[in-house]
Amino acid sequence: MFSSTVGPNDPIERQPTIGIIGMGAMGKMYAKLFAKAGWKKIHVCDRPENFEILREYCSSSESYHRTFLDVLCPKTTENLDILTFGFFFIQFLDIPNVYVMKDGHAVARSSDFMMYSVEAEFIGRVVEEYGPSTKIGAVVAGQTSVKAPEREAFERSLPEDTHIVSIHSLHGPTVNPVGQPLVIINHRGSDSTLCLVENLLRSFGSRHVYLSYEEHDLVTANTQAVTHAAFLSMGTAWASEGCYPWEQNLYVGGIETVKVNLALRIYSNAWHVYAGLAILNPKAHEQINQYAKSATELYKIMLEAGGGPGNGKTNQQPRPDSEREFALRKRIEWAQGVVFGDGRGPDRKPILLSADILDKFSLGPSSSSSSNGAASTSAAQCPDPRRRANSHLSLLAMVDCWAHLDINPFHHLDLAATPLFRLFLGVAEHLFLNQSLLEQTIYSAIYDTWHRANDLEFVVAARGWNQCVKFMSFEVYRKRFDETRIFFEPRFAEAGILGSEMIKAVMESEVNADTAKLG
């Protein structure tokens, strides 16, 4: 066993061999980070059918980089957007010490620390095949988004002398890991093996969060799963409408910028990143079901409360149902009280930047190209109304969901928030703690009819995603995801750049606020 205090600057003979089975987006990220830190022996493998091509290109050390880029990337990132591919193309140039092995058996037999970076759907099958080859006394981890199947696979198929110290980076492969939460689960390891894992990961600059398998799945269900469901529903609703609403001054500016950019960011990634987390995590089923239920019930109350069409036309008098209006207001204020309290809360800076700064990242007319044929064709199908308030149903449903499940999102924010969850909570916080904006939202939900068709599509989408998860159908999930993805694909490049810049700006603002507080 290697010293638990070993570092990347130690001689190669004193360093452990690091193994990675599965070279998808996250596997590449880990290999890059380990190599960049200076670890000298990194053994990786991808699907066995890639080996013959890999061997041809790996006949000499000089051809290694070409192998990694030309073979592994196209084979394993076909569902990733061009920005993600470009990120890895640039980052993997001139990084030595990564060696492609024939299969998982070769990686398992040679590695002192190894991780399975495979889809949660297949973790059981992969560990069953390669687990028995694990080196005696090795430390094994999994980089899966849902841990229940991983734990079952490890306990069933790994040798008893194996140490299990699992991990999970709570961010995507294109996000800078510095300061981001990295979950460490010491399930079956000694203090020295835990220390070894910490040393291996220290160079990432991530914030270590120590959880059990059960705690991990609860936290990810409360944050990632239901947040993904919200953005998936937004995207499906917009695709069903057949237009890019932000190009017609619908849902643009301020918090709408966050919603649009993050929805497109999700659809630019691979579907299985989200499917496994939602379908295989029992805790996630409850959250996603409640979100769909909250959206449905709130929409019904909005319809019942609204009377004649207001829509800002002074010559028409709305005829609201005062009892139903009270019911809607009471439910929203109840959820506000449960989640945000009296509005004072802890002494901390709000998550979001100002609306003016967020507007810089908008996909609206000012930043989109009129020469984009696909975008113009789709957008032409939509009317061109003026920019106006809307019901913010996706946000109202999110806070209502948290309230019904007694979830404190700020606890998860401090514990293990992903950039996506941090931003979505920031949007909800901005709405619910701005009384003027919340009043506009309630008024629009009751009196305006222009957005009701959009809200209906959103409710249908939320219920559809909930059914997909409830029936545990990966195939239906993939088809639903790809159908929407195709619609938004022409905008991924622009949205990817703006979304990354927006996340960076918000995260830097958070870091600066924390630094100022410490100072």
VEXDREN-2710 file (C-alpha; in Angstrom, 1 decimal):
% VEXDREN-2710
k/r/px/py/pz
1/MET/0.0/0.0/0.0
2/PHE/1.3/3.4/-0.8
3/SER/1.9/6.1/1.7
4/SER/-1.3/8.1/2.4
5/THR/0.8/11.3/2.2
6/VAL/2.1/10.6/-1.2
7/GLY/2.1/13.6/-3.6
8/PRO/2.4/14.2/-7.4
9/ASN/5.9/15.5/-6.9
10/ASP/7.2/12.2/-5.4
11/PRO/9.3/9.9/-7.6
12/ILE/7.3/7.8/-10.0
13/GLU/8.1/4.5/-8.1
14/ARG/6.5/5.9/-5.0
15/GLN/3.3/7.0/-6.7
16/PRO/0.1/4.9/-6.9
17/THR/-1.3/3.9/-10.3
18/ILE/-4.6/5.7/-10.9
19/GLY/-7.1/3.9/-13.0
20/ILE/-10.3/5.2/-14.8
21/ILE/-12.8/2.8/-16.4
22/GLY/-15.0/4.8/-18.7
23/MET/-13.7/7.8/-20.7
24/GLY/-16.8/9.8/-21.2
25/ALA/-16.9/13.5/-20.5
26/MET/-16.3/13.2/-16.7
27/GLY/-13.7/10.4/-17.2
28/LYS/-11.7/12.7/-19.4
29/MET/-12.0/15.6/-17.0
30/TYR/-10.6/13.4/-14.2
31/ALA/-7.7/12.1/-16.3
32/LYS/-6.8/15.6/-17.4
33/LEU/-6.9/16.9/-13.8
34/PHE/-4.8/14.0/-12.5
35/ALA/-2.2/14.4/-15.2
36/LYS/-2.1/18.1/-14.9
37/ALA/-1.4/17.8/-11.2
38/GLY/1.7/15.7/-12.0
39/TRP/0.6/12.1/-11.2
40/LYS/2.8/9.9/-13.4
41/LYS/0.8/6.7/-13.8
42/ILE/-2.8/7.0/-15.1
43/HIS/-4.3/4.0/-16.8
44/VAL/-7.6/4.4/-18.7
45/CYS/-9.9/2.4/-20.9
46/ASP/-13.1/2.9/-22.8
47/ARG/-15.4/0.4/-24.5
48/PRO/-13.5/-2.7/-25.6
49/GLU/-14.5/-2.2/-29.3
50/ASN/-12.3/0.8/-29.4
51/PHE/-9.1/-1.1/-28.5
52/GLU/-7.9/-2.1/-32.0
53/ILE/-8.0/1.5/-33.2
54/LEU/-6.4/2.7/-30.0
55/ARG/-3.6/0.2/-30.4
56/GLU/-2.8/1.3/-33.9
57/TYR/-2.5/4.9/-32.8
58/CYS/-0.8/4.2/-29.5
59/SER/2.2/2.2/-31.1
60/SER/4.5/5.0/-29.9
61/SER/4.3/7.6/-27.2
62/GLU/4.4/10.4/-29.7
63/SER/1.1/9.3/-31.2
64/TYR/-0.7/9.1/-27.8
65/HIS/-2.3/12.5/-28.0
66/ARG/-3.6/11.9/-31.5
67/THR/-5.1/8.6/-30.2
68/PHE/-6.8/10.3/-27.3
69/LEU/-8.3/13.1/-29.3
70/ASP/-9.1/11.3/-32.6
71/VAL/-10.4/8.1/-31.2
72/LEU/-11.7/8.4/-27.7
73/CYS/-13.4/11.8/-28.1
74/PRO/-15.6/11.0/-31.2
75/LYS/-16.4/7.6/-29.8
76/THR/-17.5/8.7/-26.4
77/THR/-18.7/12.3/-26.7
78/GLU/-21.0/12.1/-29.7
79/ASN/-23.9/13.5/-27.6
80/LEU/-21.8/16.4/-26.3
81/ASP/-22.1/19.9/-27.8
82/ILE/-19.2/21.3/-29.8
83/LEU/-18.1/23.6/-27.0
84/THR/-17.6/20.6/-24.6
85/PHE/-15.7/18.8/-27.3
86/GLY/-13.6/21.8/-28.0
87/PHE/-12.8/22.2/-24.3
88/PHE/-11.4/18.7/-24.1
89/PHE/-9.5/19.1/-27.4
90/ILE/-7.7/22.0/-26.1
91/GLN/-7.2/20.8/-22.5
92/PHE/-5.8/17.3/-23.5
93/LEU/-3.0/18.6/-25.7
94/ASP/0.5/18.0/-24.4
95/ILE/-0.7/16.2/-21.2
96/PRO/1.5/13.1/-20.6
97/ASN/1.3/10.1/-18.3
98/VAL/-2.1/8.8/-19.5
99/TYR/-2.0/5.3/-20.9
100/VAL/-4.8/3.6/-22.8
101/MET/-5.3/0.0/-21.7
102/LYS/-7.0/-2.9/-23.5
103/ASP/-10.0/-3.2/-21.3
104/GLY/-11.2/-2.8/-17.7
105/HIS/-9.4/-6.0/-16.6
106/ALA/-6.1/-4.4/-17.4
107/VAL/-7.0/-1.2/-15.6
108/ALA/-8.4/-3.0/-12.5
109/ARG/-5.3/-5.4/-12.2
110/SER/-2.8/-2.5/-12.4
111/SER/-4.5/0.3/-10.4
112/ASP/-4.0/1.2/-6.7
113/PHE/-6.8/3.7/-6.9
114/MET/-9.4/3.3/-9.6
115/MET/-12.7/4.8/-10.4
116/TYR/-15.7/3.7/-12.5
117/SER/-16.9/6.6/-14.6
118/VAL/-19.8/4.9/-16.3
119/GLU/-23.5/5.6/-16.6
120/ALA/-25.5/4.6/-13.5
121/GLU/-27.7/2.5/-15.7
122/PHE/-24.7/0.2/-16.6
123/ILE/-22.7/0.3/-13.4
124/GLY/-23.8/-3.1/-12.2
125/ARG/-22.9/-4.8/-15.4
126/VAL/-19.5/-3.1/-15.7
127/VAL/-18.5/-3.8/-12.1
128/GLU/-19.6/-7.4/-12.3
129/GLU/-17.3/-7.9/-15.3
130/TYR/-14.2/-6.1/-14.1
131/GLY/-14.6/-6.0/-10.4
132/PRO/-13.1/-9.5/-9.7
133/SER/-9.8/-8.3/-11.4
134/THR/-9.3/-5.5/-8.9
135/LYS/-5.8/-5.4/-7.5
136/ILE/-5.4/-6.7/-3.9
137/GLY/-5.9/-3.9/-1.4
138/ALA/-6.9/-1.3/-4.0
139/VAL/-9.1/1.7/-3.4
140/VAL/-12.2/1.8/-5.6
141/ALA/-14.5/4.7/-6.3
142/GLY/-17.4/5.5/-8.5
143/GLN/-18.2/8.7/-10.3
144/THR/-21.9/8.0/-10.8
145/SER/-24.6/10.6/-10.2
146/VAL/-26.8/8.2/-8.2
147/LYS/-25.1/5.9/-5.6
148/ALA/-27.7/3.3/-4.7
149/PRO/-26.9/1.1/-7.8
150/GLU/-23.2/1.8/-7.4
151/ARG/-23.2/0.7/-3.8
152/GLU/-25.1/-2.5/-4.6
153/ALA/-22.6/-3.3/-7.5
154/PHE/-19.5/-2.7/-5.4
155/GLU/-20.7/-4.8/-2.4
156/ARG/-21.8/-7.6/-4.7
157/SER/-18.8/-7.8/-7.1
158/LEU/-15.7/-6.3/-5.5
159/PRO/-13.3/-8.5/-3.5
160/GLU/-13.6/-8.2/0.2
161/ASP/-10.0/-6.8/0.6
162/THR/-11.0/-3.8/-1.6
163/HIS/-11.4/-0.4/0.0
164/ILE/-14.5/1.5/-1.2
165/VAL/-14.1/5.3/-1.0
166/SER/-16.4/6.7/-3.6
167/ILE/-16.6/10.2/-5.1
168/HIS/-18.8/12.5/-7.1
169/SER/-18.0/15.9/-8.5
170/LEU/-21.2/18.0/-8.4
171/HIS/-20.6/19.9/-11.6
172/GLY/-20.3/19.3/-15.3
173/PRO/-17.1/18.6/-17.2
174/THR/-16.7/22.1/-18.6
175/VAL/-17.0/23.9/-15.2
176/ASN/-13.9/24.9/-13.4
177/PRO/-13.6/22.5/-10.4
178/VAL/-12.0/25.0/-8.1
179/GLY/-14.4/25.7/-5.2
180/GLN/-17.0/23.3/-6.5
181/PRO/-18.4/20.6/-4.2
182/LEU/-16.7/17.1/-4.5
183/VAL/-18.5/14.5/-2.5
184/ILE/-16.3/11.8/-0.8
185/ILE/-18.0/8.7/0.6
186/ASN/-15.9/6.6/2.9
187/HIS/-18.0/3.5/2.7
188/ARG/-15.4/0.8/3.4
189/GLY/-12.1/2.3/3.8
190/SER/-9.5/3.0/6.6
191/ASP/-8.3/6.4/7.7
192/SER/-5.2/6.0/5.6
193/THR/-7.1/5.1/2.4
194/LEU/-9.3/8.1/2.9
195/CYS/-6.3/10.3/3.4
196/LEU/-4.8/8.8/0.1
197/VAL/-8.0/9.7/-1.8
198/GLU/-8.0/13.2/-0.4
199/ASN/-4.4/13.7/-1.5
200/LEU/-5.1/12.4/-5.0
201/LEU/-8.0/14.9/-5.3
202/ARG/-6.5/17.9/-3.5
203/SER/-5.0/19.4/-6.7
204/PHE/-8.5/19.8/-8.1
205/GLY/-9.1/22.7/-5.8
206/SER/-12.7/21.4/-5.1
207/ARG/-14.4/21.7/-1.7
208/HIS/-14.6/18.2/-0.1
209/VAL/-18.1/17.3/1.2
210/TYR/-18.3/14.1/3.3
211/LEU/-21.5/12.1/3.0
212/SER/-22.8/8.6/3.2
213/TYR/-24.3/6.8/0.2
214/GLU/-27.8/7.5/1.5
215/GLU/-27.1/11.2/2.2
216/HIS/-25.7/11.6/-1.2
217/ASP/-28.8/10.4/-3.0
218/LEU/-31.0/12.5/-0.8
219/VAL/-29.0/15.6/-1.5
220/THR/-28.8/15.1/-5.2
221/ALA/-32.6/14.3/-5.4
222/ASN/-33.4/17.5/-3.5
223/THR/-31.1/19.6/-5.7
224/GLN/-30.1/18.1/-9.1
225/ALA/-33.0/15.8/-10.0
226/VAL/-35.9/18.3/-9.4
227/THR/-33.9/21.2/-10.8
228/HIS/-33.2/19.2/-14.0
229/ALA/-36.9/18.4/-14.2
230/ALA/-37.8/22.1/-14.1
231/PHE/-35.4/23.0/-16.9
232/LEU/-36.3/19.9/-19.0
233/SER/-39.9/21.0/-18.8
234/MET/-39.2/24.5/-19.8
235/GLY/-37.3/23.3/-22.9
236/THR/-39.9/20.8/-23.9
237/ALA/-42.6/23.5/-23.5
238/TRP/-40.8/25.9/-25.8
239/ALA/-40.0/23.2/-28.3
240/SER/-43.7/22.2/-28.4
241/GLU/-44.6/25.9/-29.1
242/GLY/-42.3/25.7/-32.1
243/CYS/-40.4/28.9/-31.4
244/TYR/-37.5/30.5/-29.5
245/PRO/-39.5/32.9/-27.3
246/TRP/-36.5/35.1/-26.3
247/GLU/-36.2/36.1/-30.0
248/GLN/-39.6/37.8/-29.8
249/ASN/-39.0/39.6/-26.5
250/LEU/-40.7/36.8/-24.6
251/TYR/-39.0/35.6/-21.5
252/VAL/-35.9/37.8/-21.9
253/GLY/-33.9/39.9/-19.5
254/GLY/-32.9/39.5/-15.8
255/ILE/-34.0/36.2/-14.3
256/GLU/-35.4/35.0/-17.6
257/THR/-31.8/35.1/-18.9
258/VAL/-30.8/32.5/-16.3
259/LYS/-33.8/30.2/-17.1
260/VAL/-33.2/30.3/-20.8
261/ASN/-29.4/29.8/-20.7
262/LEU/-29.5/27.0/-18.2
263/ALA/-32.3/25.1/-20.0
264/LEU/-30.2/25.2/-23.2
265/ARG/-27.2/24.2/-21.2
266/ILE/-28.9/21.0/-20.0
267/TYR/-30.1/20.1/-23.5
268/SER/-26.6/20.6/-25.0
269/ASN/-25.3/17.7/-22.8
270/ALA/-25.9/14.0/-23.1
271/TRP/-29.3/12.7/-22.0
272/HIS/-28.0/9.9/-19.8
273/VAL/-26.3/12.5/-17.5
274/TYR/-29.8/13.3/-16.2
275/ALA/-31.7/10.1/-16.9
276/GLY/-29.8/7.9/-14.4
277/LEU/-30.0/10.5/-11.6
278/ALA/-33.7/10.8/-12.0
279/ILE/-34.8/7.2/-12.8
280/LEU/-32.5/5.2/-10.5
281/ASN/-32.7/7.4/-7.4
282/PRO/-35.9/6.5/-5.5
283/LYS/-35.6/9.8/-3.6
284/ALA/-35.8/11.7/-6.9
285/HIS/-39.1/10.2/-7.8
286/GLU/-40.8/11.9/-4.9
287/GLN/-39.3/15.3/-5.7
288/ILE/-40.1/15.2/-9.5
289/ASN/-43.6/13.9/-8.8
290/GLN/-44.3/16.8/-6.3
291/TYR/-42.9/19.3/-8.8
292/ALA/-45.3/18.2/-11.5
293/LYS/-48.1/18.2/-8.9
294/SER/-47.3/21.7/-7.8
295/ALA/-47.2/23.0/-11.3
296/THR/-50.5/21.4/-12.1
297/GLU/-52.3/22.6/-9.0
298/LEU/-51.0/26.2/-9.3
299/TYR/-52.0/26.4/-12.9
300/LYS/-55.5/25.2/-12.1
301/ILE/-55.9/27.9/-9.4
302/MET/-54.6/30.5/-11.8
303/LEU/-57.3/29.6/-14.4
304/GLU/-60.0/29.5/-11.8
305/ALA/-58.9/32.8/-10.3
306/GLY/-58.7/34.7/-13.6
307/GLY/-61.7/36.3/-15.1
308/GLY/-61.9/38.3/-18.3
309/PRO/-58.7/39.1/-20.3
310/GLY/-56.7/41.9/-18.8
311/ASN/-53.4/41.7/-20.6
312/GLY/-52.7/45.4/-19.9
313/LYS/-55.7/46.6/-21.9
314/THR/-57.4/49.4/-20.0
315/ASN/-60.6/49.2/-22.0
316/GLN/-61.4/45.7/-20.6
317/GLN/-62.3/45.1/-17.0
318/PRO/-61.2/41.7/-15.7
319/ARG/-63.7/39.7/-13.7
320/PRO/-61.6/37.7/-11.3
321/ASP/-62.9/35.2/-8.8
322/SER/-61.9/36.9/-5.5
323/GLU/-62.1/33.6/-3.5
324/ARG/-59.7/31.8/-6.0
325/GLU/-57.5/34.9/-6.1
326/PHE/-57.2/34.7/-2.4
327/ALA/-56.4/30.9/-2.6
328/LEU/-53.6/31.5/-5.1
329/ARG/-52.1/34.3/-3.1
330/LYS/-52.4/32.3/0.2
331/ARG/-50.6/29.3/-1.4
332/ILE/-47.8/31.4/-2.8
333/GLU/-47.3/33.3/0.4
334/TRP/-47.4/30.0/2.4
335/ALA/-44.6/28.6/0.3
336/GLN/-42.7/31.8/0.5
337/GLY/-42.9/31.7/4.3
338/VAL/-41.8/28.0/4.5
339/VAL/-38.8/28.4/2.2
340/PHE/-37.7/32.0/2.7
341/GLY/-39.1/32.8/6.1
342/ASP/-39.7/36.4/6.9
343/GLY/-37.3/37.5/4.1
344/ARG/-34.6/38.4/6.5
345/GLY/-32.9/35.0/6.8
346/PRO/-29.2/34.6/7.2
347/ASP/-26.9/37.5/6.8
348/ARG/-25.6/36.8/3.3
349/LYS/-25.4/38.3/-0.1
350/PRO/-28.1/37.4/-2.6
351/ILE/-27.1/34.7/-5.0
352/LEU/-27.9/36.5/-8.3
353/LEU/-26.1/39.4/-9.9
354/SER/-28.1/42.5/-10.8
355/ALA/-30.6/42.3/-13.7
356/ASP/-28.5/44.7/-15.7
357/ILE/-25.5/42.4/-15.5
358/LEU/-27.5/39.3/-16.3
359/ASP/-28.9/41.1/-19.4
360/LYS/-25.4/40.9/-20.8
361/PHE/-25.8/37.2/-21.2
362/SER/-29.3/37.3/-22.8
363/LEU/-30.1/35.4/-26.0
364/GLY/-32.6/38.1/-27.0
365/PRO/-32.6/40.0/-30.3
366/SER/-29.7/42.2/-29.4
367/SER/-27.3/39.3/-29.1
368/SER/-28.7/36.9/-31.7
369/SER/-27.8/36.8/-35.3
370/SER/-30.5/37.5/-37.8
371/SER/-28.6/35.4/-40.3
372/ASN/-29.4/32.2/-38.3
373/GLY/-31.7/30.6/-40.8
374/ALA/-33.0/27.8/-38.5
375/ALA/-33.6/30.3/-35.7
376/SER/-35.4/32.8/-37.9
377/THR/-37.6/30.2/-39.4
378/SER/-38.8/28.9/-36.1
379/ALA/-39.1/32.3/-34.5
380/ALA/-41.2/33.5/-37.4
381/GLN/-44.0/31.2/-36.3
382/CYS/-44.5/33.3/-33.1
383/PRO/-46.2/36.6/-32.6
384/ASP/-44.2/39.6/-31.6
385/PRO/-45.8/41.1/-28.5
386/ARG/-44.1/43.6/-26.3
387/ARG/-42.0/42.5/-23.4
388/ARG/-44.2/42.0/-20.3
389/ALA/-44.6/40.3/-16.9
390/ASN/-45.6/36.6/-16.7
391/SER/-46.7/34.0/-14.2
392/HIS/-43.2/32.5/-13.5
393/LEU/-45.0/29.2/-13.1
394/SER/-41.8/27.2/-13.2
395/LEU/-40.4/29.2/-10.2
396/LEU/-43.7/29.2/-8.3
397/ALA/-43.9/25.4/-8.7
398/MET/-40.3/25.0/-7.5
399/VAL/-40.8/26.9/-4.3
400/ASP/-44.2/25.2/-3.7
401/CYS/-42.5/21.8/-4.2
402/TRP/-39.8/22.6/-1.7
403/ALA/-42.4/23.8/0.8
404/HIS/-44.6/20.7/0.5
405/LEU/-41.5/18.4/0.9
406/ASP/-40.1/20.5/3.8
407/ILE/-36.9/21.0/1.9
408/ASN/-34.5/23.8/3.0
409/PRO/-32.7/24.7/-0.2
410/PHE/-30.2/26.9/1.6
411/HIS/-29.0/24.0/3.6
412/HIS/-28.1/22.2/0.4
413/LEU/-26.7/25.4/-1.0
414/ASP/-24.1/25.5/1.9
415/LEU/-23.6/21.7/1.7
416/ALA/-23.3/20.6/-1.9
417/ALA/-24.9/22.9/-4.4
418/THR/-24.2/22.5/-8.1
419/PRO/-23.8/25.6/-10.2
420/LEU/-27.2/24.8/-11.8
421/PHE/-29.0/24.5/-8.4
422/ARG/-27.2/27.7/-7.1
423/LEU/-28.5/29.7/-10.0
424/PHE/-32.0/28.3/-10.0
425/LEU/-32.3/29.0/-6.2
426/GLY/-30.9/32.5/-6.9
427/VAL/-33.7/33.1/-9.5
428/ALA/-36.4/31.9/-7.0
429/GLU/-34.9/34.0/-4.2
430/HIS/-34.9/37.0/-6.5
431/LEU/-38.6/36.6/-7.3
432/PHE/-39.9/35.7/-3.8
433/LEU/-37.8/38.3/-1.9
434/ASN/-38.7/41.1/-4.3
435/GLN/-42.2/41.9/-3.2
436/SER/-42.9/44.2/-6.1
437/LEU/-41.9/41.6/-8.6
438/LEU/-43.9/38.9/-6.8
439/GLU/-47.0/41.1/-6.9
440/GLN/-46.5/41.6/-10.6
441/THR/-46.2/37.8/-11.0
442/ILE/-49.4/37.1/-9.0
443/TYR/-51.3/39.8/-11.0
444/SER/-50.1/38.5/-14.3
445/ALA/-51.0/34.9/-13.3
446/ILE/-54.6/35.9/-12.6
447/TYR/-55.4/38.6/-15.1
448/ASP/-53.2/38.0/-18.1
449/THR/-54.0/35.4/-20.7
450/TRP/-51.1/35.8/-23.2
451/HIS/-48.9/33.3/-21.4
452/ARG/-51.5/30.7/-20.5
453/ALA/-50.8/28.6/-23.6
454/ASN/-47.1/28.6/-22.6
455/ASP/-48.0/27.7/-19.0
456/LEU/-50.2/24.9/-20.3
457/GLU/-47.4/23.5/-22.4
458/PHE/-45.1/23.7/-19.3
459/VAL/-47.6/21.8/-17.1
460/VAL/-48.0/19.1/-19.8
461/ALA/-44.2/18.8/-20.1
462/ALA/-43.7/18.6/-16.4
463/ARG/-46.3/15.8/-16.1
464/GLY/-44.8/14.0/-19.1
465/TRP/-41.3/14.0/-17.5
466/ASN/-42.8/12.8/-14.3
467/GLN/-44.5/9.9/-16.0
468/CYS/-41.3/9.0/-17.8
469/VAL/-39.4/8.8/-14.5
470/LYS/-42.2/7.0/-12.7
471/PHE/-42.3/4.3/-15.4
472/MET/-38.5/4.1/-15.2
473/SER/-38.1/4.2/-19.0
474/PHE/-34.7/5.1/-20.2
475/GLU/-35.8/4.7/-23.8
476/VAL/-38.7/7.2/-23.5
477/TYR/-36.5/9.5/-21.5
478/ARG/-33.9/9.5/-24.4
479/LYS/-36.6/10.1/-27.0
480/ARG/-38.2/13.0/-25.2
481/PHE/-34.8/14.5/-24.5
482/ASP/-33.5/14.1/-28.1
483/GLU/-36.7/15.5/-29.6
484/THR/-36.3/18.7/-27.7
485/ARG/-32.5/18.8/-28.2
486/ILE/-32.8/18.7/-31.9
487/PHE/-35.1/21.8/-31.8
488/PHE/-32.5/23.8/-29.8
489/GLU/-29.4/22.5/-31.4
490/PRO/-28.8/25.5/-33.7
491/ARG/-28.4/27.7/-30.6
492/PHE/-26.1/25.5/-28.5
493/ALA/-22.9/27.2/-29.5
494/GLU/-24.1/30.7/-28.6
495/ALA/-25.9/29.6/-25.5
496/GLY/-22.9/27.6/-24.3
497/ILE/-20.6/30.6/-24.4
498/LEU/-23.1/32.9/-22.7
499/GLY/-24.1/30.3/-20.2
500/SER/-20.5/29.6/-19.2
501/GLU/-19.8/33.3/-18.9
502/MET/-22.9/33.8/-16.8
503/ILE/-22.1/31.0/-14.4
504/LYS/-18.5/32.2/-14.1
505/ALA/-19.7/35.8/-13.3
506/VAL/-22.1/34.5/-10.6
507/MET/-19.6/32.1/-9.1
508/GLU/-16.9/34.8/-9.0
509/SER/-19.4/37.1/-7.3
510/GLU/-20.0/34.5/-4.6
511/VAL/-16.3/33.9/-4.0
512/ASN/-15.7/37.7/-3.8
513/ALA/-18.5/38.0/-1.3
514/ASP/-17.1/35.2/0.8
515/THR/-13.6/36.7/0.7
516/ALA/-15.0/40.1/1.7
517/LYS/-16.8/38.5/4.6
518/LEU/-13.7/36.8/5.9
519/GLY/-11.7/40.0/5.5
END
